[in-house]
Amino acid sequence: MKKVLQIKKSLLLFATCLLISLAGVNTATAQFDDAGEILRSGTNDANLLLKEYLRPFANGFGADLNSGWVNSARPYGVLGFDLRISAGIAIVPTGDRSFNVDELNFENLERVDGPSEAQTAFGEDVQGPEMGIFGTNPLTGQREEITRFTMPQK
C-alpha cells in the first residue's frame, strides 16, 4: 500500500513539474539554468528543494479540486443530462510564498551566500540564496565545495 502511494506521489510530482515547465516556456527557461547543478546535490536534497518550491502549487491545486463540485439527488429532466460550468481559484497565503533554506535538513547542500529565504513558485521576484554543494574529497578526506547555484527567483 505504501509503495502504491509513493508511486502516485511520484507521478503527481512529475506531472506538476511538467505542467509548470509547459505553462511558461519562454519565462521558465531561466529558472532551470541551474537544474543540473541542483540535481548534482543528490536525490534527497533535490527532492527536498523541489517539494518546498512547489508546495503552494500542490496545496492550491488540491484546494481547487476540492471546490465547486455539487450534485443533487433529483433525476434530470427531459434530455436526461446536466451541463455545468464552474471555476475555482486558490490564493496563495503570504506565508507560503517563501521558505527558509536554513531550516531544511540537507545532506550535501549549504547556503553559502545571500538571504536565508528562498522564493517558492508563487513568491516575489527577488534574488534567492546562493547554495553550495559539498562532498568529501576521496583523496584528502576533507569536505570541499563541488559547485554553486542560485535559487530561482519566483
Buried (B, 14 or more C-beta within 10 A) or exposed (E): EEEEEEEEEEEEBEEBBEEBBEEEEEEBEEBEEBBEBBEBBBEEBBEBBBBBBBBBBBBBBEEEEEEEEEEEEEEEEEEEEEEEEEEEEBEBEEEBBBBEBEEBEBEBBBBEEBBEBBBBBBBEEEEBBBBBBBBEEEEEEEEEEEBBBBBBBB
